[in-house]
Each structure stands twice: as C-alpha cells, then as structure tokens.
Amino acid sequence: MGDLVITNGHSTGVDKAASRIKQRVLNFGVVGIGRMGQLHALNILRLVPQAKLVCACSPAKADLEWAETNLIPHGVAVFPTFEEMVQFPGLDAVVVASISELHYQHTKASLERGIHVLCEKPVTQTVEQLQELVSIVQSSSNEARLMVGFTRRFDENYQEAAEKIRAGAIGSPVVIRSQGCEKLDDGPFMHSYVVNAARGGGFFVDSIIHDIDLTLSFLEAGGLPAVPQSVCGFGTAAHFKELEQGPYRDGDNVVGMVQFWGGQIAFHYNSRTAAAGYDNQTEIFGTHGKISVNLVSKSNRLELSDNSGVHASVLPSWYDRYKPSFVAEVIAFTDAVLEQKPMPISLESCITSLTIAQALQESFRTGKKIDFDKEGKRI
Ligand SMILES: NC(=O)c1ccc[n+]([C@@H]2O[C@H](COP(=O)([O-])OP(=O)(O)OC[C@H]3O[C@@H](n4cnc5c(N)ncnc54)[C@H](O)[C@@H]3O)[C@@H](O)[C@H]2O)c1
C-alpha cells in the first residue's frame, strides 16, 4: 500500500487519520472481472499512477482463466468469491463491476468494512437501497467514500459542454436531447445481458440512466434545480422479443421524457438495435444558443469520397467511445479519496437519476405518466 502504515479494514480512527496524511497510493480490488471488470482492472494496472491493483474476484471460470494470464503475473491476488477478496489485507478501495443485481450487496459490505467504492451503474436497484448506502457513507463512524461510475461525466466533450453552460454560452438550458444507440449484437452474451438487465431494473435503469445523469449535470451547470415534475416512458422490443414476456417486461428501444420543475424538458432515447454502429449524441438547447455533441457518430475524422458517395467509418461500441473516460473516472475517484476532495458526482444527483430512471421504467410498463412534488417525492 504505497507508504501507508496501517490499512483501512483494520485501523482505528486515529490510525486512519494518520495514514491518510501519508497515503499516496490506493490499493484496489475489482469485484467481477467480466467485460467491465477486465477493463477497470487493466486500467488500474497500467494507467492510474496513484492506484495499485492488489486483488480481484469472480466466480466465472472464464474470468478466472483470463486473470491467470492477465492479472496473476502482475502480482494480483485472484479469488473465486467476493467474501474472500474483501478480506484482503490492506485493501483500500474496490471497483464494483459485478452483475447489477449484486451491486448493492457488494457495495454495502465494502463500505461497512471502511473500503471506498467506485460502483458501476446502476448502483442499486431501488432508491431506498441507495439511500441506505448514502447513510452509511454519511455516518460519522464510517470514512468510506462512494462514487457511481457515470463514465460520460469524464468525457472531455461533455466536460467542455458543461463548462460552456456554466459560462452562460447558450443562456439557460431549456431542452436537452440525449441518445445512446448500440449496434445490434445478436450473440448469446447480449441475449442473456438484456434479460439480466430487465431483471435488474430494466433498460431505463441499466442504460438511459447515463443520459439522465448527463441531463442532471447540464442542469447543475446551468444553476437550475434538477427536480423532476413528471416523467413518461415508452418502449418497444423490436428485436429482443424475449423482453416482451414475464414480469420484467422491457424494451430494446426506449424513450424517456422528463419535465423538470424549473420548466426544462429532457428527451432521452436508447436503442440496442442500431444498424451502423454506436450512435451516441446530445444536444442542449438554451435560451441563447445550442450545444451539440457528436451528432454524426464516426470513429475518426476520415471521409472517403468516391463515385458511390461519401463514406466514413462508424464507432463500433460504447467501449470505443468512452475508453479514455473510464481511465479518467478512476483517476478522479482515486484523487478525491487521496486528497480528501468532494467526489466529482454527488450522491444526491445519483439518487435523482435513479428516481427518474425507475419512474420511467414503471411508466413504460404501466402506460401511466408519473408525477412528483416540488421536493421530488412521488405523488
Ligand atoms: N459504465 C458503463 O458504461 C457500463 C457499460 C457496460 C456495463 N456496465 C455495468 O457494469 C456491470 C458489469 O457489466 P458487464 O458488461 O461487465 O457484465 P459481465 O456479465 O461481463 O460481468 C459481470 C461479472 O460479474 C461476475 N459475477 C457474478 N456473480 C458474482 C459474484 N457473486 N461475485 C463477484 N463477481 C460476480 C460475473 O462472473 C461477471 O464476470 C453491470 O452492472 C453493467 O450495468 C457499465
């Protein structure tokens, strides 16, 4: 653990205070080494100077085999269970990248041991669970910190958009339109992923929550209250027909509209069936101008013109779009913990985004508009 004397899970309050002053490197574990966990583990190993990957866990044989080649040779201890991993001596922080249904359980157990958590979205499946985690973080007897991995906030384009709004470049935001459309993947992983996502809260909670979070960041940047007044969700299962059945009915193309108490309107659209590639774009319409981010989604600036038209290559996936943002996210989290600075994303905003996402999912499933009072409580 860098030059730290005593470790988090086992130290007294006084020891902790002394250790934080000296601590320059945060010892990380990664919970769940599937798609996201592998990305986080490699980022921490290679690209985050103030973080050290000390352990990881997954029950899946394929993940453990991957770790044998990619983590164990770098001195990372790998465990088949979270319960074994979380007891690793000197563990300071974890990235929770397990399946969504387990985020609450893994985050709560880590926080209760005084371990800082960077949790993939969705952090919990209910607002009540998130409020419980927030109260653990806020309790005076616990110094552990929590951040939800809303990756897009660490993208330099969205950061510049927020800065411009803060500087008044478009006046006051009025309408925000944000969409994230993934290229259709008809493989077995995606078929099981969409069903798991439906069980874990649905497409709004699993994915549109990124767009909702961006909307909240732009309202915050504009100094506007981000309190929902009413929400309405729509959706359809255009390709993944298995989503039409059962209690966890979901869509693979969904639209979530939100009216805020300040008068602002947000339109969020997500799809899992885009034909060309990852089409992720955002527009913020203000009283004196408009900001657009990525309206034509391309992998680079090259265009080929020939006798059949003008051609550009597509961006294959969210992974390609946000690869640097995942690194920036862990750096920002590590920095906030080591320097005792506020987390870049407030937990209050995470409660609001989850509240909106859940209400949108419910509105889509029930066909009813959902209203909130001026304090953001369901009517
Ligand atoms: N921030 C983003 O842009 C983004 C993008 C994709 C996915 N995600 C989120 O990341 C999370 C992981 O998604 P993924 O695509 O990597 O899925 P995945 O299925 O590839 O990975 C999940 C991992 O959790 C592991 N796991 C299952 N039970 C476990 C347990 N008891 N203890 C520890 N690990 C366990 C699985 O073995 C698997 O390795 C999801 O919550 C998803 O919503 C975020």
The ligand as an SDF file (V2000), in Angstrom:
LIG
                    3D

 44 48  0  0  0  0  0  0  0  0999 V2000
  -20.3440    2.4360  -17.2860 N   0  0  0  0  0  0  0  0  0  0  0  0
  -20.6970    1.8530  -18.4130 C   0  0  0  0  0  0  0  0  0  0  0  0
  -20.7220    2.4860  -19.4620 O   0  0  0  0  0  0  0  0  0  0  0  0
  -21.0630    0.4060  -18.4110 C   0  0  0  0  0  0  0  0  0  0  0  0
  -21.0450   -0.3070  -19.6000 C   0  0  0  0  0  0  0  0  0  0  0  0
  -21.3840   -1.6590  -19.5640 C   0  0  0  0  0  0  0  0  0  0  0  0
  -21.7420   -2.2660  -18.3720 C   0  0  0  0  0  0  0  0  0  0  0  0
  -21.7660   -1.5170  -17.2350 N   0  0  0  0  0  0  0  0  0  0  0  0
  -22.1650   -2.1310  -15.9500 C   0  0  0  0  0  0  0  0  0  0  0  0
  -21.0840   -2.9340  -15.4820 O   0  0  0  0  0  0  0  0  0  0  0  0
  -21.5980   -4.0840  -14.7920 C   0  0  0  0  0  0  0  0  0  0  0  0
  -20.9450   -5.3140  -15.3690 C   0  0  0  0  0  0  0  0  0  0  0  0
  -21.3220   -5.4080  -16.7140 O   0  0  0  0  0  0  0  0  0  0  0  0
  -20.5140   -6.3050  -17.7470 P   0  0  0  0  0  0  0  0  0  0  0  0
  -20.9190   -5.8650  -19.0850 O   0  0  0  0  0  0  0  0  0  0  0  0
  -19.0800   -6.3180  -17.3770 O   0  0  0  0  0  0  0  0  0  0  0  0
  -21.1660   -7.7370  -17.4510 O   0  0  0  0  0  0  0  0  0  0  0  0
  -20.4330   -9.1390  -17.3590 P   0  0  0  0  0  0  0  0  0  0  0  0
  -21.5130  -10.1400  -17.2510 O   0  0  0  0  0  0  0  0  0  0  0  0
  -19.4260   -9.2720  -18.4370 O   0  0  0  0  0  0  0  0  0  0  0  0
  -19.6280   -9.0710  -15.9710 O   0  0  0  0  0  0  0  0  0  0  0  0
  -20.2200   -9.2610  -14.7170 C   0  0  0  0  0  0  0  0  0  0  0  0
  -19.2740  -10.0810  -13.8880 C   0  0  0  0  0  0  0  0  0  0  0  0
  -19.7870  -10.2690  -12.5630 O   0  0  0  0  0  0  0  0  0  0  0  0
  -19.3700  -11.5550  -12.1630 C   0  0  0  0  0  0  0  0  0  0  0  0
  -20.0900  -12.0400  -11.0160 N   0  0  0  0  0  0  0  0  0  0  0  0
  -21.2590  -12.7300  -10.9520 C   0  0  0  0  0  0  0  0  0  0  0  0
  -21.5300  -13.0640   -9.6830 N   0  0  0  0  0  0  0  0  0  0  0  0
  -20.5200  -12.5630   -8.9200 C   0  0  0  0  0  0  0  0  0  0  0  0
  -20.2310  -12.6030   -7.5380 C   0  0  0  0  0  0  0  0  0  0  0  0
  -21.0450  -13.2070   -6.6610 N   0  0  0  0  0  0  0  0  0  0  0  0
  -19.1000  -12.0060   -7.1150 N   0  0  0  0  0  0  0  0  0  0  0  0
  -18.2680  -11.3900   -7.9730 C   0  0  0  0  0  0  0  0  0  0  0  0
  -18.4870  -11.3350   -9.3010 N   0  0  0  0  0  0  0  0  0  0  0  0
  -19.6040  -11.9060   -9.7640 C   0  0  0  0  0  0  0  0  0  0  0  0
  -19.5900  -12.3950  -13.4110 C   0  0  0  0  0  0  0  0  0  0  0  0
  -18.8920  -13.6140  -13.3290 O   0  0  0  0  0  0  0  0  0  0  0  0
  -19.0230  -11.4690  -14.4630 C   0  0  0  0  0  0  0  0  0  0  0  0
  -17.6490  -11.6360  -14.5860 O   0  0  0  0  0  0  0  0  0  0  0  0
  -23.1090   -4.0550  -14.9630 C   0  0  0  0  0  0  0  0  0  0  0  0
  -23.6900   -3.6050  -13.7760 O   0  0  0  0  0  0  0  0  0  0  0  0
  -23.3500   -3.0590  -16.0840 C   0  0  0  0  0  0  0  0  0  0  0  0
  -24.5550   -2.3510  -15.9130 O   0  0  0  0  0  0  0  0  0  0  0  0
  -21.4170   -0.2120  -17.2260 C   0  0  0  0  0  0  0  0  0  0  0  0
  1  2  1  0
  2  3  2  0
  2  4  1  0
  4  5  1  0
  4 44  2  0
  5  6  2  0
  6  7  1  0
  7  8  2  0
  8  9  1  0
  8 44  1  0
  9 10  1  0
  9 42  1  0
 10 11  1  0
 11 12  1  0
 11 40  1  0
 12 13  1  0
 13 14  1  0
 14 15  2  0
 14 16  1  0
 14 17  1  0
 17 18  1  0
 18 19  2  0
 18 20  1  0
 18 21  1  0
 21 22  1  0
 22 23  1  0
 23 24  1  0
 23 38  1  0
 24 25  1  0
 25 26  1  0
 25 36  1  0
 26 27  1  0
 26 35  1  0
 27 28  2  0
 28 29  1  0
 29 30  1  0
 29 35  2  0
 30 31  1  0
 30 32  2  0
 32 33  1  0
 33 34  2  0
 34 35  1  0
 36 37  1  0
 36 38  1  0
 38 39  1  0
 40 41  1  0
 40 42  1  0
 42 43  1  0
M  CHG  2   8   1  16  -1
M  END
$$$$
